[in-house]
Amino acid sequence: MIRKTILFSILVAVPIAAAVVGFTTFGQSGPENFQEARIDLPDAEMLDASARAFRLRGDIDRDALVVINFSYTTCESICPLGNQILQFVDDRRDEVTRSVHLLTITIDPAHDTPGKMREAAEAFGASEKWHWLTSSPAVISEILKAADANVADIEFHDPVFLVGEIGSGRYFRSLSMPDADELIRMLNSFEA
């Protein structure tokens, strides 16, 4: 039942997302959909979906690669699609030569408790390397500012995916909604 609900949400979200972000070549692959950026994320203290403390920089191996997505659990527009894409990447992490962690960071910390994040993680079959994270509004605001993620209106927020290395601060930012193949290619573009 949950999978059917997720699939239905995705089928509804794709046309909405295309209209919201204003592109017609949805899923078009190629490095032109990413822009390199230097991002210094704070070592923010967060909570994972099990309500355990999680340090944004300190709890991920310095050599690991990350894919970061900003989302919220009650989203009915582009978030389910973004999470479905991360689910595909989670299932294909073995195609990347380096260790990969996925981070879904809420943009609605007032409502997204660890329990709600856990329900969402379970709905998407998240592995132990897909971290669903929440924190106080001040901490989330600090992370969003560092990532230059515009979420002033969370219902119509831009789809933001960051692919990179937390240790070095070298990232590629998506310029549109990427697909799993693009994210895997971007992860493999980092030298081992």
N, C-alpha and C positions, 0 to 999 in steps of 0.2 A: 504494500500500500504506500509506504513512504517513497519507494523508488518511482511509482506511478505519479505521485504528487510532484516529485522533483522533476520528472520528465515533462509533465504538463507545464510546470513553472518555467522550464527552459523553453518549451515551444512558445509560450506566451512572451517570455522575456526577450527572445532574439529580435522580433520585429520592434519591440519597444526600445531595446538598447540601440538598435540601428537608427531609429528616429531620434533618440535622445542625443547620441554622440555624433549624429549627422554624417555617417559614412555609408556608402553603398556597396563597397567591396568587402563585406563582412568576412573575416577569416582569411583575407588575402595574406599570403605568406611572403616573407622577405625581411632582411635586416632593415629596410627602410621604415619599418614599423616601430623601430626602437631608436632611442637617442642615448648616447653615453652621458653619464653624469657622475660627479663626485658627490657622495652623500655620506654625511657623518651622523649616523643614527646614534641617539643617546643610549647609554647602557641602562635603559629604563627598567625599573622593577615592575613586572606585570604578574598576572595570574593566568595559568593555563586552564584548560577545560576541566581539570581535576582539582582546581583551586590550589595548586601548588605554586610557589614562587618561581618565577621564570625571569632571568635577566636577558634582555634583548640581545646584548652582545656577549655577555659572559657565559651563557648556557649553550652556545653553539660553538663547535670547534672552529678555531681560527682559519683552518684550511677549507672548511665546508663552504659550499655554495648555497644560496638561498633564493627562493622565489617568494616575494612578499605581495600580498593582496589585501586591500582594505575593503571591508564588507560589514554588514550587520545582519543579525538573525531574522529580523522581521521584514527585510527587504523583499519586495515583489517585482523589482525591475531587473537590473543587471547583475545583482549579487548571486542569485542562483546559477546563472550562466558562468560567472567567474569561478565560483566554487566547483562547478562541474568540470571546468577546464583544469583546475588544480587537482581534482580527483584523477583525471586522465594522466597528469604529470606524476602524481603520487604512485600510480600503478606502473609507471615506466621509468622510475628513478634508476633502475639497473642499467638503463641505456646511457647513463652519464658516468664518466670515469671517476669523478670525485663524489664525495658524500654530498647529498642534497637534503636540505630541510625546507619545508614549506611553512610559511607563516601567514595565517589569516588573522589580521588585526582588526578589531571592531572599530567602527566610527560612531557607535552609539553606546558608549560605556555606561550611561545612566540606566540602560535597560538590559544590556548584554552581560549578565552574570556568568560566572564560570559554569553554572548548571545549564543555562541556555546555550552557551558555547559548546558544552559537551553534547547536548542533544543534536545540535547542528553537525558537529564532527561525526557523531555516530550515523546520522542520516546520510552523510557522504562517505562513510566507510574509511575515515581517516586513519592512516597508519601512525605509528609512534613517532615518525619524523615529520608529521604534519601537525603543527602546533596552532591551536586556536586560542588567541590571547585577548585579554581585556585588562583594564586598569582604571585608574581614576580619570575623570575628564581632563584634568590638568596634564597628566602624563600622556594621554592619547593626543591631546593638542600639541604637545611638544614633539611627539613622533611625527605627526602629520606635517607640522611646520618644517621639520628637518627633511622630510621626504618631498616637500613642495607638492603635497596632495591637496587639491581643492575640494573640500567637502562642506562648503558653507551651507548647502542645501542637501542633506543626506539622501533625500528621495531622488535627486537628479545629479548625484555625484559622478564625476568622471571615472571611468574604469582605470585604475592605477595598478600596474604590475611592475615590480622592481625585480630584476634578475641580477645577482651579483655576489660579491664577497663582503661579508660584514667586516672582516678583519682589515681589508685594504680600503674599504669605502668605494670601490669601483663598481658601478651599477650600470645597467641599461634599463631605461624607463620605456614602457610601452606608450605608443602614441595613439593606440586604438585597442580594441579588445583583441588580444592575441589568441591563437589556438595552441593546443598542446604541442604540436610539431614545432611551432616557432619557439616556444619556451625551451623545449629540449635542445633545439639547435643553438639557442643563445647560451644555455648552460654548457654545452659542449664546446663553445667558442672560447671558454676560459681554459688556459693551458693547465695541464695536470701538474 
